């Protein structure tokens, strides 16, 4: 179960939405989600299978088993590309949580390290598409957490694992210098999110999973504008 400290702060998984709408974080703290959580619950089960490396034969549901198999093939291919012949010397951590000072945090589905090089991966185990790794703000935020907490790391390789898409994964490589510059941008995103009266900005990405969508005056104004223009 997530701690109150974690829930009271922004997370890497919400950073893209927060960057698009500064009010997103506080809105979701104030209002509860009105729809069902079946998809979220299914995603949690599939993540748990990977966190615990549940044997494929022990996964009874066919689609969950296929999901696990493809995730593991993708991880194997990625880590071999990053570490090559040294792959067996690496240290693996699953579901590790890191903090950016006390400001925000992120939980990494998969992290592997050898010396100054780190490989991280985030699983998107349901059907549907997500922003590819090179432009994925969640992965960027997670990579920033890595260098924040491991100052001797120079390069972070990151993969977005989507077992039901083609390709099943996309990748990106970050340098420490690049991540340090992007960290300054995320500090601004977080500051705006924690402001006393954050700006509300309508948009399909941030509004899709916002608990306050049904009471948001900005979203309502956009809707009426679209209706009036028909």
N, C-alpha and C positions, 0 to 999 in steps of 0.2 A: 504494500500500500504506500502511496506517495505521502511524504511528510507535509505538514502544514507549511514549513519553510519553503519547500519546493513549489507548492501551489500558490504561495504568496508572491512569487517572482516569475518573471518571464522565463520561457524555456527556448532552447534552440529550435524546437519543432514549431513554435509559434512566431519565430522571428520574421519570417517572410510576411505573414499577415500583419504583424506590428509595423513593419517597414512601409506597408501600403496604407495602413490606417492606424494612426497613433492611438485612437480610442479603442482599438480592438481588445487589448489586454484588460483594461478596466471594465469594458462592457461585458466580457465573458466572466468576470468575477462577480458582477452584479446580478446577472440574469442566468438562469439555468436552461440547459438545452431542452427544447420542446419535442424533438423527434425521438425515434427509437435509436438504440445504440447497438443494434444487431451487428452491423458492419464493424464497429469498433471492437466489440467483444470477440468477433471472429478473428480480427487482426491480432488481438492480444493472444489468442490461443496459438496462432501460427508463429508469432514472435517467441512465445514460450517454448515451442518445439525447437527453435533454433538456439535460444539461450541455453537450454538444457541438453541440446543435441540428442533429442529423443530418437532412438533407432527407428529407421523407416518402417520396419516390420511391426513396430508397436503403435504406429499411427493408423488408426482404422479407417478414417475418412479418406477416400481416394484423392480428392482435390487437395486436402491438406498434405497428404503424402507426396503428391506431385510438386506442391509448393516447396516442401522441405528439400526434396531431391534437387530441384532446379536451383534453389538458394545455395545449396552446398557445392554444386558444380560451379556456380558463378564465383563463389568465394575462393574455391580452389584455384580457378583460372586466374583470378585477380592477384592473389597472394603469390603465386608462382611468377607472374609477370613483374611484380614489385621486388621480390626478394631473391628470385632465381634459385641458385644452388644452395643458398643460405636459408631457405624457407624453414627448415627443421630446427633452426637455432632461435627462432623468434619466440617472443612471449605474447600470449593471447589473453585478452580480457574481454568479457561479454557483459553488457549492461552496466558499465562503469559510469558513474555520474561525476561530472566535473563542474566547478564553479568559476565564474569570472568575478573574482573578489567575492563580494556578497550580493552582487547586482543581479545576476541571472545564471542559469545553469543549463546543462544538457546531459542526456543519458545516451551513450553510444552503444548501438546494437552490437557492434563488433570493432575491436581495436587490436592491432598487432604491431609490435615494435621490435626493431633490431637497430641498436646504436642510435644514430641521428635520424633514422627514417621510421615513419609511422604509416601504417595503412589502416584506414577506418572504412566502415561500410554501414549503410542504413538500409533496412529492409522495407519495401513497400509490397506487402504480401497479398493484397487484394487486386481484383481486376481494375483497370483504369490506368491512366497515364499521369505522370508527374514531371515536373521540370527536370530535364536532364542534369547530370552531375555538374557540368561546367558552369551552369547558371543557377544551381540549387542553393538557396540561402540557408537552409537547414544544415546541409553538409558544410557550407562555409563556416557557419557558426560553430559547428562541432570541431572543425579543424582549428579554429581560433582558440577554443577551449584547450585543445591539445597543447599548443605552443605556450599558452598562458600557464599551464600547470607542469609543463616539461620544457624548461628554458633551453635545454641542450638539443632539442629537436630542430632540424634544419629543413626538412621536407615532409609534407603530409600528402599521401596519396589517398584519394577518397573514391568510393564507388556507391552508386545508387542501384540497389538490387531490386529488379522488378520481374519476378519469375514468370508472370503471365504475359509479358510483352516481348516484342522482338525488336532490338536485342534485349536479352534478359538483364543486362547491366550497362551502365554508362560510367565513365571514370573521369577524374580530373587530378592534376598534380598542383599543389600549392607550395610556394616557397615561403620561408619564414618571413622574409621582408614583405611580401605581398599580404600575408595574413596580418601582420602588425598594422599595416595601413588600413585594411578593412576593419580591424578591431576598433579603430577610431570612429568609423561610420556606424558600427553597431552600438557604440557608446551613445551616439546621438539618437539612434532609434530607441534605445532603452530610456534615455532621459525624456524624450517626448512621450513615451508610453506611460511614464510615471508622473507626468505633469498633472497639475490640479484640474485642468480643463482641456484634455487632449482633443485635437482636431479629429472630426469624423470625415472619412473619405470613402465614398462608395466605389465598389469594384467587385467583379465576379469572384476573384480568388479569395479575398479577405471576407467577403460577405457570406460565402457558401456555408461555412461552418461557424458563423458567429451566432452566439446564443441570443444576442440583442437585436437581431435583424428585424424581428416583428415590431419592435418599438423604436427603431432608429429613424429619426426625422430626416436624415440625409438620404437613407434608402427610400423612404416614403416619397420624398420630393423627387427623386430620380424616377420612381415608378410613375407618378402623376405626370411628369414631364414626357415620358415615353407615351403614355396614353393620350395626352393632349396633342401630341404630334402625329397621331395616326389619322 
